[in-house]
């Protein structure tokens, strides 16, 4: 299996808002949906999928285990609860959402529990999120790099995370970019706007195309049909090397997501 290059994120979307977003996206042709236990929207996502009429085996559904459920005795029961909410017998990918704060649960314990969930058929693939290199090494030691499908990290033009990307690639671990549009900051960037004008594209399409051309999966979210449709078309946009170089030059280590008490020691 591989990680689909393009999907729908659902962070900060709940209730009718997320139902509308997911149903609209599926209607437009999206087939990859990313959620998490802490988003408190798994049940709404499950409802939207059920009501969409799209066959389960046509979809790629990701959820993420919250830090309170990382211990061996809690991980699988919590994932089973997620499956009930999502109205499915399995998810395609399950991630450790954040490393355990203060390492109160070891990476080894969490990853081995996650691997057991995979072996039990609850998830087809497993992976990690927000893991710097040191913790990636622990995860690899616990279950082997071949069992880690992706590391989902904040990655956008202003935070290109090249050390983490390089290490992951050396290990054969795929990168999924979240916050790819930098909370919309990248859409206002003059460099990106100029590239968009050159290609008769939207700034969002340019940024998403840039990330996908670098080999990353992207999971942008939106509640607006036009934006959902436009983002989907980013898959058809081909940037040239000059475009890619100009976006590469925007990197300034500008991290947007680093919650107190959760954030590990970033590379």
PyMOL commands that set and color helices and strands:
alter all, ss='L'
color gray80, all
select helices_A, chain A and resi 15-28+37-39+42-52+56-58+67-69+75-86+101-103+107-119+133-143+145-147+162-171+182-188+190-199+203-213+225-236+241-248
alter helices_A, ss='H'
color red, helices_A
select strands_A, chain A and resi 8-9+32-34+60-65+91-96+123-129+150-154+174-178+217-218
alter strands_A, ss='S'
color yellow, strands_A
deselect
rebuild
show_as cartoon
